[in-house]
Amino acid sequence: MLATSSSKQMSLENLLEHIFTIRRITRQDQQLLMSALLSKDGLSEQEHQQINRVFDALKKGLLKVVD
């Protein structure tokens, strides 16, 4: 799903937008984020910042973790 750079970026953007819109993160969302973080292509600084927003929101209780 996150194979090419442009599709990876779009998928990551869509995933993050979805997470912040519903203010929840599922196990599947978590797995997709981890796949993006561990991808061989690596992430841009902007992508790292976007993912860090998720972790910050989790720490602050702004996102709910659901199964």
Secondary structure, DSSP 8 states (H G I E B T S, - for coil): ---SHHHHHHHHHHHHHHHHHHTEE-HHHHHHHHHHHT-TT---HHHHHHHHHHHHHHHTT-SEE--
